[in-house]
Amino acid sequence: MRAEIIAVGTELLMGQIVNTNAQYLAKGLADIGVGVYFQTVVGDNVSRIKESLHIAKGRADLIICTGGLGPTQDDLTKDVLGEVLGQKLVIHEPSMNKMTEMFQQRGIPMVESNARQALMPEHSDPLPNDTGLAVGVAVTYEGTHYILLPGPPKEMKPMFDRYAKPWIESKMDDVQPLYSVMLKFAGIGESALEHAVIDLIEAQTDPTIAPYAKEGEVAIRLTTRAFSADEAMARLRPLEAEIRSRLDEHIYAAEDLTLEQQVLRMLAESGQKLAVAESCTGGLLSDLLTAVPGSSQSFLGGVICYSVALKHKLLGVPMELLEGPGAPGAVSEETAAELARNTLRLLDADVAVSITGVAGPGESEGKPVGLVYVGLARRNGQVFAVKLQLSGNRETIKLRAAKSALYHLWKSIKS
C-alpha cells in the first residue's frame, strides 16, 4: 500500500508552525507496513486542496489529510473531500451530542459554526476524537482509501493510533510490517561512519541500510519487512553484528536514544552522580541533561565558570595556570583537568566533566576558534583532559563541544 500525506493549512506554508504531524504519521504507517511515497502541504484553498487530492489519487492507495476539520470557514477539508467523492456531508450524531454537552457543562453558548466539526461524508466511517471535538473520517472510494485527521497533534496522534491505524490494517492483505534496528553513534562523523560501512551500503538489498545524521550524533537504521519479529531479527542481527565488529567503540545505543539519555541511564544504573563545569558552552551541557525527564536522579548540577575570575575564586583553578607569562591559560588541558577535579570535590560527585574553549567568533588567548578541552574526573582518582578542534559557527561549536563531552563521559562510564 502506497500512501501520501497531505497537510492542510496556510500557517504551515507560511512557516508559522512546523509540520510535525507528517513525521509522526510516516513512522506510524511504516510500523504497519505502509510506505509513504509523497508528502504535500497545501493552503486553505478549495481549488488547491481539490487539486492535491486528485494528484494524490493518481499515485497513492491511501491518502491521509491532516488539518482543516475545525469550525471556521477556512476549515475546508471535509467540504472538499465530500465534493470529490460526490457525497453530501451529514452530522455524526455522537460527535454533535458530545459537543452540545460540553458547551452546556461549561455554560457557554455554542456558536452554530461549531456544528461543522461533527460533519462527515455520508458513506464514511467516523474516527472518534477522544481529545477534541472534530470527528475524523475514513472512507474508501473507487479503490482509494481516504482518512481525514485533525491538525492539532494532541488530537491527531490518539485518533490515528486508536482508530485510523486499525481501520487501515483492516483494508490490507498479507501485511508485512517494517522491522528496524537503530544503531546510534557518537564520537564519529557522518562521512567517517559511511566510509566504514560503504561496502555494506553499496551491496544492500534486504535488509536496507540508511544513515542519518544530526549535530554531534549519527545513526544507522537497518530495516526489513517480515511477517514476524523473529523472522525480521534473523535477517537484521547478522548485519548488526558486522557493523558492531567495525564500529563498536562508537555505538552507544541500539535504540533511538539521545546520547544524554543513554549517559543518564548508565549513571542511574550504576548509582553514580554527575556534576559539570562549563565555560564556553555556557550551560548548554546542563540544559541537554536536564531536558531528560528523571535526570535529577543522577545529575547534581554544575557551574557556569565563564570568566577567569570565577574559574579561580569558585572552582579553585590556580592563577598561575590561568594568567601570566608561560601560563597554559583558561583554554588548556591543564585548566580543563583542574576544573573537573575541583568540581568533583566541591559538588561531592562520583564523576565530573568540564568544558573550556573558544567558541568564537574571534580568537581568545591567541588560540583559534574551535579549540576546546574536555576534562573528566572520577572519584577513583582518574583525571584526564581531551583536546578537540571543532569547526562551525559559535552555536555549532558549543553544541559539538557539549556532545563531545557526553561522548567521553559515556566512554568513561562504559569502561
N, C-alpha and C positions, 0 to 999 in steps of 0.2 A: 504494500500500500504506500503510495507516494502522497506526501502532504505538503500543503502550502499554508503558511501563517500570514494572515492579513491583519495588521494592527491599524485600527481606525482612530484618527484623532489629529486635528490640526496642530494641537500642542506638541505632538511627537515630531511633526515635520519642522516646527519652529525651534526645536531643541529645548522647550520649556520643561519637559520631563524626559527621562530615559526609558526606553522600551525594554524593561526587564522581563516583561511577560514572555517575549519571544524566546529568550534563553530558557526560561522555566518550562515552557511548552515543548521546546525541541528536545530537552533532556527527558521529559516525561514520556514523549512519544517514542523516543529511542528505546526506552525501557520496555516498551511493549512491542517492539519490532517494527515501528513505523518510521520511515525515513523522511525527514524534512528536506525537500528539494529546493524550495523557494521561500523567501520571506519578503513581504511587501508592507510598506507603510503608506497610507493614503489619508488625505484630509477629510473633513466633514463636508463632503460634497456628493450629492446624489449621483451625478453622471460619472464621477471618478470612482466612487465605490462600486457602481454597477460595472464599469469597465474592468476594474480589478477582479471582480467575481467572474466575469466572462473569460478573462485571460487565465485565471487560475483553473477554471473548469476544463480548459483545453490541455492542462498539463499536470493535474493532480487528481487523485481519487478522493482525498479528504481535504476540505478547506475549513480552517479554523479562523474565525474572526474574533478579535478582542476589541472592546470599546464600542461606544455608540448605542448602549442599551438604556440609557438614563431617561429622565423625564423631560428634558428640554428639547426645543425644536431642532437643535443641531445634532441630536441623538438619532441617527438615521438608519442604522444598520438593519434593524428588523424591517423597516419600511422597504428598503431596497431589496432585501432578500425575498420578502413577500412578492414584490413586483417581478423579480427574476424567476421565481417559482410559479408565478401565476396563482398565488394563494392569498386570500384576504387574511388580515390579522384579526384574531379573536382574543377575548380576555381569558387568561388562565385563572379560573376562579380561586383556587387555593392561594395563589400569589396575591390576588386582589384582596381576599379576606385578611391575609396576614398584614397587608399594608394598611387596610382600614383599621384593624385592631390596634396596630402600633400607634397610629395618629390619635386614636381615641384615648389610649392609655397615657399618652403624653399631653393630652388636652390641647392639641394643635389642629386647626382646621386643615383638611387635606386638600391641597390645590388640585384641580381637575387634571392638570397635566401629569400628575404622578401616576395616573392610571396607565400611561404609556409603558410603564415598567412591567406591567402584567400582560402585555400583548405578546402574541406569538403566531406564526403562520398556522393556519387551521389544521393542517395534516402533519404537524411536527410533534416531537416528544419534548416535554418540558424538562429542563435541568434545574432542580431546586436551588435557590440561593439561601444558604444557611447563615450567611453573614451580611446580607444586604437585602435589597428589595427587588431588583430587576431579575426576572426569570430568564434562564438561559434557554437555548434552543438547540435541538438535534434533529436533523431530518435528512432523508435520502431522496434524491430526485434525479431521474434519468441516469442512474448509476453513480452519481457523485454524492458523497456524504458532506453535509454542511453542519458546522457547530458554531454557535454564537455564544461568547462568554463576556462577562463584564470587563471593563477596563481596570478598575482598582484591583491591585494584586491581592489584597486581603479578601476580596470576593472571588476573583478569578481562580486562585490556586485551589481552595477547597472545592469549588464547583467542578473544576477539571479533574481533580483526584478522585472525588467521591462519586461523580455521576458521568462525566464525559468519557473518562478512560474506560469504564466498564461498557458503556454504550459502543465505543469504538471497537473494543475487543469482541463484542457480540457480532460485529459485521465482518470479522476477519476469519479466514480459514487457515488451518495449519500454521498457527502463529509461531514464529521463531524469534523470540526476543533477543535483543543485543545484550551480551555479557562483556564486561570490561574489567581490566585490571589497570589501576592508575599508579604509576611509579613516580614519586616526587623526588627531585634532586636539588641539591644546594652545593655551593662552592664550585660550580662549573657553569660555563656559559652555554647558550643555545648552540653556537657553532661547534664548540668542542664536544658537546654531547652528541650532536648529529654525526660528527666525524667518527666518533667511537662506535656508532652503530649503523653507519651508512650502508654497509653491505646488507644488513638485515632489512633496512628500509627499501633498498632497491630490489630486493628479492621477495618482498612481502606479497602474499596472496591472501591467505586466511590462516591466522589472524592478521588484521591490519595493524600498522604501527603509526601513530600520529603524535609528533612532538608538539608541545605547547610551551609558551614562554610568557612570563611576566617578570617585572623587575625583581631581581635577587633570587628567583626560583625558576626552575624549568620542570617540565613533566613529560612523560610518555604515557599515552593511553593505548593499551593493547585491547583489541575488540574482535569479537566473533559472534556469529549467530548460532544458536543451538536450541534444541527442544528442552534441555535441562541444564542445570548448573554443573552437574558432573561432566556432562559431555563438553561443555564450554571450557571448564578448567583443564580437562585433558588436553585441550589444544593450547590454552593460554600459558600453563605453568612451564612447559619446556622453553618457550620463548622468554618468559620472565627470568628463568634460571640462567639463560645465556646472557641476557643483559646484566644481570647481577654479577656474573663472573667477570664482566668487564668494568663495571662502574659501581661496585658495592660501596666503596668509600664515600660516594656522594648520594646514595639513596637513603633518604631519611624517613620515608614512609611508603607504604604500599596501599595507600588510600588517599582520598582527596583532602589532605590536611595542610594548613599553612605551616611553615617552619616554626613559628612561635607557638602554635597549638601543640606540635609534637614535642618541643622543648619543655613546655609546661607540663605535658602529660608525663614525660620521663622524670621530671623533677618531683612531681606528685607521687609517682610510683616508688621512687627511691627515698621519699621523705626529706628531700633537700630544699633549702631556702635560698633564693636568689636575690642579690642586690646589684645595682648598677650605678656607674658614674659616667655621665655623658657631658662631653664638651661640644664638639662640632655638630652632633646630632640634635642637640637642644631639647632632649626629652622624647625624641621620636621612638627610640627603642622601648622606653617605658610605655609609650602610647600603644605600640604594637602588642606589647604583653598584656596591658590592662584591657585591651579590646576583646580579649578572650574571656568568656564567662568562666568564673571559678578560678581566675588567675591568682586571687588573694590567698589561695591555699599554698602557693609556692613562691609568689613574688612579694618580697617585703617592701620594696620601693627603691628609691635612689636619689641621686643628687645631680642637678644640672650645674656643673662646675665650669661655666663658660669663661670666666676671667682667670687670669694668672693668680690674682689675689685670693680668690675662692679656692683654687686648687691648693694653695699653700695654707691659708687660715683654717679652712674647714676640713680638708682631706689630708693635710699634713705633708704635702709634697715639698721637699726641701728647696729653698730658693736657689741653692747652687745648681739644682737640676733645671730650674725654670728660666733663670736670667743670668746675665753676666758673661764675661769672656770665656769662651770654651764650653759654656753650658749646653747640654743637649737640647734644651728648650721645651716649651709646653707640648710641642708636637714631636714626640720622640718615643722610642721604645722604652727608655728608662722611665719617663713620666707615665706612660700607659701602665707599665707594670706596677709602679708605686701607687697610682690611683686605684688599681684593682686590689692590691694588698691592703691598703688602708681602708677602703670601702668595706672589704670583708670583715675587718676588725671592728670598725665603728658601728656597723649595722648588724653585727653578730650573725653573719650569713654563713652558709655552707659553701657557696660559690659566688664570686663577684666578677662582673665584666665591666671594663672601661672602654671608652672610645674617645680619642683625641685626634684632631686632624685639621686639614684646610679644606673647607667646603667651597670656598670661592666667594665672589668672582675673582678676587685678587690673591696674590701670594701672602703668606704670613711667616714671619721669622726668616724670610728669604727662601722659604720652602714652597714647592709647587702646589698648585690646586690639585686636589685629589689624593694627596699624600695623607694616609690615615693609619693610625696604630690602634689595634685592639688588644687590650690587656685582659688577662684572666688569672684569678687566684682562687685556690681551693683551701678548705680547712685542713687538708692533709699536708699543706706546705707547698704544694705545686704553684708556681707563679711563672707566667711567660707572657710575651707580647709578640704580636704578628704585624708585619709591615704590609700595607696594601697600597697600590697605586690605582686609584679609581678614576673613571672618566665620566663625563656628563656635566650637566649644569648643577647649580647648587642643590636643588631639590633631589636630583638623581643621585648625587654623591652621598647626601645624607641617608637616603633610603638604602643604597647599596652598602654603606658602612654599617647600618643597623642590621641588615640581613647577614652581612659577613660576620658580625659579632655573634648573631644567633647560630650561624653555621659552626663557628669554632666552639661555641658553648655546647652545641649538640655533639660534636666530635669528642669533647672532653667528658661529657656525661656518658656517652656510649662506651668509651674505653674504661 
